Amino acid sequence: MSIEKMTLINLYGDRAKLEEVILKCSEYKTFYPQPAVTYSDKIKGFAPLNEENPYADLLKRIIEIAGVTGLTLDYGKDHDHDLNPKTANQFLDRFQQKLIESNAQRDIFVETIRGHYKALEHLTHIEGLDISLDDIFSTKFLEVRFGRLPVDNFQKLGYYSDHLFIYISLDDDGSYNWGVYVTTEDEAPKIDHIFASLNFERIQIPNYITGIPNFARVNLQAQINTEEAGLAALNTDLASLVEANRAEFCHIFSCAKFLDKFFDMRKFVLVTGNMLHITGFVPSKEVRQFMNLFSGIENLTVKPVPVDADSHLIPPTRLKNNAFVKPFEIFTEMFGLPDYNSTDPTPLVALILYLIFGIMLGDMGLGLVLALAGALLWKWKGMRLGQVMSRLGFNLLLFWLFIRLCLWRQNTSHRFFHWRIRTGGHPARALCKSQSLLYVGA
């Protein structure tokens, strides 16, 4: 339980092997390459390999399109090393254009249906009107306003009975009174102000609503059904479009992600003429395995040196703990990893938590619940805190067993002592024998 020991690795050789070397370095998970700019001035004649990453923007675009379409990006292993960004962007252009057109049509359908449902709600409240809406809105000298009033304010209309307007109540849902008021063109501004003071909410009847409200509602409902069927068909076509391009899309994503990571490794490379140089750290126990990785590459030297061979390079901190302590590394990482040459506080953190939880909360039921909840969180959600909860749950169970054992020993000794007194035996000798038996049993 400590900080894992590292070894500094220097790779240098033929620049023609650059891609092969970078590929192997990027695939080795515990190789920690050092940025070339941090030590470029220490190696005479070498300079960082500064090249623009052509795959970064492509990968960003793929992720944006996936977010719009809801495509799940699966990183497969069937990626090519020679993906052409231009060809990939052409495919994405075609795919995205079709998506834009389909989504535009869908938005029109959705907005239209939403407006129709709103109009349908209005018609539901005014369907008691037996006059054609065409006749109402075709009047030349009258102003007609449909809307609703709060029920309390509806009672106040009597205060304005001396004003020139007619209010017709059409529906009452308990909270609002739905109706229509009619007034003349000259009086309209004054009457509108009165109704506004009463919190009258005006509703706009769309121009496509014609005829008697009751029949108009039936026709509008039939139109909504037709539009919803069209929207469902459009969604099916859109899903088919996404599914038809899923394989190619995910393939391009896998290639772009791999090549982006591959190209990003170039910032760790120093070059000069026909030579390349890469420096990084590897766990000491994996040095031989790492060196064997490059055994098939000619004109390449892999040289391990002590971790402190270059004082300008800071070794990475990699915690090394057993299964009982490792989950508690989450608390150490929360406050920052210790330096490479310092001490790992994780074992102390784990010990303190084990003791505090065990002494304060030692209980069989609580321990089992905590352990089960932690296991489920780790398995289903991948939460590292779940592993901590599982360890602490079993810890509570062990402390409960320990406490029960101590109580059993105390109770047994007490009963055995009084039994010897009742039977005439020597108390001290009986107590010594009983305690000896209990120690052997424990």
Secondary structure, 3 states (H helix, E strand, C coil): CEECCEEEEEEEEEHHHHHHHHHHHHHCCCCEECCHHHCHHHCCCCEECCCCCCCHHHHHHHHHHHHHHCCCCCCCCCCCCCCCHHHHHHHHHHHHHHHHHHHHHHHHHHHHHHHHHHHHHHHHHHCCCCCCHHHHHCCCCEEEEEEEEEHHHHHHHHHHCCCCCEEEEEEECCCEEEEEEEEECCCHHHHHHHHHHCCCEECCCCCCCCCCHHHHHHHHHHHHHHHHHHHHHHHHHHHHHHHHHHHHHHHHHHHHHHHHHHHHHHHHEEEECCEEEEEEEEEHHHHHHHHHCCCCCCCEEEEEECCCCCCCCCCCCCEECCCCCHHHHHHHHHCCCCCCCCCCCHHHHHHHHHHHHHHHHCCHHHHHHHHHHHHHHHHHHCCHHHHHHHHHHHHHHHHHHHHHHHHHHHHHHHHHHHHHHHHCCCHHHHHHHHHHHHHHHC
